Amino acid sequence: MTYLSRLRCMVPALATVLLFSTPSPAQDTLHYTIGTGSEGATFYPLMKTLCTRIEQKKVGFTCEAVSTPGSIYNLNAIANGEIALGLSQLALQYQSYWGLDPFQGENGRIATVAPLHQEVFILAVNPDSNIKSFADARRKRVNIGNQGSGSRVLIEQLIGYKGWQLEDFEIYSEKSSELPRLLCNAEIDAAIYSTGHPNAIYAKMIRECGVELIDLWDEDIARFVSENWRFVPAKIRANTYPSITSDKSGPGVQVVLSANKEISRHHIYQIVQTLVEDSEALARQAPVFGSIDATRYPLENVAPYHRGAQDYYQEIISHAVQQRATSGMIY
């Protein structure tokens, strides 16, 4: 197996880092604060795990995961110079870079670091709601996420494509961490929430009150995905959670790590290297790392790559070519 092949068998992920980078009083190091999302969602535990690993490796800097409102907040904070790195859906990063709605002005500070996991949009319902499809959720109490989250923006696009209005639902705008309480107490009937899997929020509400997962998929949604590069067909696989015995389908979106382009080239190199080469260790602490292939390079429809990320990817590509040459695989 070639070096690159071995890398592709590993699965890594990435983080968001606030630009409040200050020298440690005890050592000549830097400390980055990582803006993520809701503590109960996927971004936060991923980054917490990554930062723990980086600290263990003693690579000359440390990081700390902190909760933020989500993708749009993180991208705007990079643009404003408030944070150094941030997690977001790939499509929103692209829109931020070019200054497309919902962003105001091009984001020249932003650079791509690495791909992370794929998020799946799915309908989670209270078992007493009698909701069996997306259409059944109309006129019901449905949480679609907090303002400022990338998930919320993409859900609104999907609803509009179907010819529906937000007014067709009784909309709730709570953070994902509130979903177990809201669904298990029957304060809402359903929630549309995108995240990587397995996920602690889903596990909790399925375990505690039998929340059901419903396909967010029909002919309209299939057409929407086929016409929109931002989405791909995606699935939550059977047995990802104990009571989920069949695959669940919905639109999927790619999560990407972005950085302020002025961050240390060497530090970004080390972050990508940790994601790729320590992926197995990361997945033991945060299982969703097991669904990530950070070696996919280059991504399409993204901001230009950070120089440190380019250095790492070009290095492993060059190494893979050399391995094939020495093994007689290049003709």
N, C-alpha and C positions, 0 to 999 in steps of 0.2 A: 504493500500500500504506500503510495507516495505521501510526501509531507503534506501537500495540499489536501489530499484525500483524507488523511488523518484529521486535518483541521476541520474539514467539512463534517466529520462525524461528531465533532464537539459542538456544543451549543451554548452561546454566550448571550449576555445582555448588557444594558448600559444605563447611564445615569445623567441626571441634571445637576449642574453645579453653580451655585450662586457666586457672583464675582467678588463677594466679600472675601478675597483671598489675602490673608495676612500672615506674616512670618510668625512661626511659633516662638514663644519666648524661650523655650527650652532647647530648641534645635533649629538648624537652618533648613526648615521645611515650609511648605505652604499648606494651608487648610482651605478646602473648597466646600462650601455648603451647597447641597444638591436639592433644587426645587423639583418636586415630583408631582403628586396629586393627593387624593384623599388617603389617609393612613390605612384604611381598610381595603383599598383597591390594589392594583398590581404594581404601579410605578414605584410606590413607596418601599414595599419590602424588597423589590429588585435592587433598588439603589442602596438600601441599607445593607444588603448582602454584599453588593459590589464594594462598598466602602470598607466593610469589615475585612474583605479579602485584600484590598489595597493596603490597609494598615498592617495586616499580617506580613505582607511582602516587603515592607519598609523600602518603598521605592522613592522616597524623598518628598512626598506630599501625602496628605490625608484628605478625606472628604466626609461629609455628614449629610444624610438624607433628611430633608424637611418637607412637610406637607405644603402644597400650594393648591389653588383652585383648578389647576390642570393645564392642558396643552396651550390654549390661547394665552393664558397668563404667562406661561413659561417663555413662549416665543416673543411676546411683547417685552418681557423683562430682559431678554437678550438684546433686543433692539434698543432698549433704554439704558443698557449698560449696568443693569441691576444684578444680573446673574451671568455666570460664565457658561454653563451648559444647561440644556433642558430637554425633556422628553416630550414628544408630540406625535400625533398621526402624521405620516409622511405628506399627505395632501395639504394639511394645514401649514407644514413647514414650507412647502413650495409656494403656497399662497402668501405666506408672510414674506418670503424672500423677494417676490415680485410686487408686493404691495396690493394684492388682490383682496376683495371683500372676504372676510370682515376686518382686514387690516388696513391701516392708513399709512401709505408710503412704503417704499421698498426698504427691506431690512438688510442693509449692506454689511452688518456685523456678523451675520449668521454663516456657519459652515457646517457641513455634514460630517459626522464622526462614524456612525455605524448603524446598520439595521438591527432592530430588536425583535420582539415577538409580533405575531399577528393577532389583532383583536377581532372578536366575533360579536356582531350585533344579534341579540337574541331577546325574546320576550319572556320575562319571568313573571309568573302569575300566582296569586293566592289560590289554593285549590278549591275554594268555595266561590270563585268569581264567575264560573261558567264560561270562561274565555278559552276557546279552542283554536283561535286563529287571530291574526293581526286585525282583521275586519271586526271581530267581536269586541276588540278593545275600544272602538269608537263609543262615545258617550260614557265611558268609564273613567275612573280616577287613575291616571297614568303618570308615573314619574319619568321624565326624560332627561334628568340631570341638571346640574347647576349652570347658570350663566357663566361663560368663560371656559367651559370645558369643550374639548374638541368633539366629544361624543354628542353633546347637545347640538352643535352646529350640523353635524352629519345627519342626525335624526330629523332635524327640521327640513333638510334637503330631501330626505326620503319621503317624508309626509307630503311635502309639496309636489313631488313627482307623481304621487298617486292621485293628485287632484284634491287632496284633503286640506283642511285648515287646522291650525292648532286649536281653534275654537270647537272642533269636532270632538275634542277630548276635554276632560277636566284635568288640566295640566298641573303637575307638581314639579318643583325645581330643586329637590333636595339632593345633597351629595350622596355618592354611592355608599358611603359608610352608614347611612341611615336606612338603607333598604331592608335589612333584616327586621328592624323594628317596625317599619311602615307596613311591610307585607305580612309579617307574622301577627301583627295587631289588627290587621284588616283595615288600616287607615288608608291604604290605596289598594286598587285591584290588580295593578300590573306595573311593571317597570321595563323600559328599554334601556339596556346598559351594555356597553361594549368593553371588553377586557380580554386579557389573555387567560388561558386556562391551563391547569386548575387554579382556582381563585378562592381566597378565604371568605369573601362575602357570599358567593354562591354556596360554598360548602356549609356555611353557618345557617343560611335560611332554608336550604334543602333539608339539613339535619334537624333543625329545631321545629319547623312547622310544615314540612312537606311541600315547599314551593315547587311548582312545576315549570319546566322549560318548554316553550312552544317555538316551533320554527318561525323565524321572521323571513318567510320566503313564499312567494307566489309568482304568477306570470309577470305582473307589473315589476316586482322587485328584481326578478331575473333580467328583465329588459333594462331596467335602470342600471344594474351592475354591468351588463354588456356594453352599455353606452358611455360608461363613466370610468375612466382609467383609475380613479381614486379607490375603487372597490374591486374586490375579487370574491368569487363564491368561497365560503368557508364553512367549517363544521366544528362542533364540539363533539368529540368522539364518545361513543358509548362507553360507559363505565369510568368516564373521567370523574364522575361522582357516583356514589354507591347506588342511588335509585334511578339513575339515568341509563336505561337499558338499550337505547337506540341513538344513532347519530342525530344531532340537532343542527339544522342549516340556517344560515343567515349571511348577510353581507359581511365581508371582512375588510379590514384596513391594516396597513403596515405601520408599525411604530418605529420611529427613528430617533436617534440621539443627535442633537445639534449642539454646537458650541460657538462661543464668541471666537472669531477667527484670530484674535490676538492672544489667546491662551497659549502657554508654552507648548511649542511643537513636541518637545520631549515628553511632557506630561500626557498629551493626547495620544502619542504613540504607546505609552505604557497602559493607558486605559483600554485602548483597542486590544493590545497584546493580552491583557488580563481577561477581557471578554472572550477572546478566541482560545487561548492556551490554557486557561483555568476553568473552562466551561463545565467540566464534569464536577469539579469541587463546588462551583457556584450552584449547580442544579441540585446538589445534595441538600443545600440550605434553602433554596427557593425553587421548587419544581418547575415553574414556568420557564426557567432558563433552559430546560430540556427541549423547548419548542423553538429555540432561537438559533439561527445560523448567521453569526456576525461576519462570516467570511464572504458573504455575497457582495461582490464589488465589480463594477460600480452599479449603484442604484440609478434608476431612471427618474426623471422629473423631481430632482432634489437640488438644493443649493450646492455650490461647489464644495468639494471635500476640503477639510482642514489639512494643512500640510503634514501634520503629524500622522493623521490617518492615512494619507497618501503614501507616506514613507513606509508604514507597516504593510499595507496591502501590496505595494510594489515589491517589497522585500519577499513576502511569501509567494507571490506569483513568480518572481525570478527564481526563487529556490525550487519551486515546483517544476519549472522549465528545465533547470539544471538536473534535477532528479530524473526526469523523463529522458533527457539526453544521455546521461550516464547509464541508464538501463536499456538503451537502444530503442526507445519508443518514439524518437523523432527521426523522420525519414527525409 
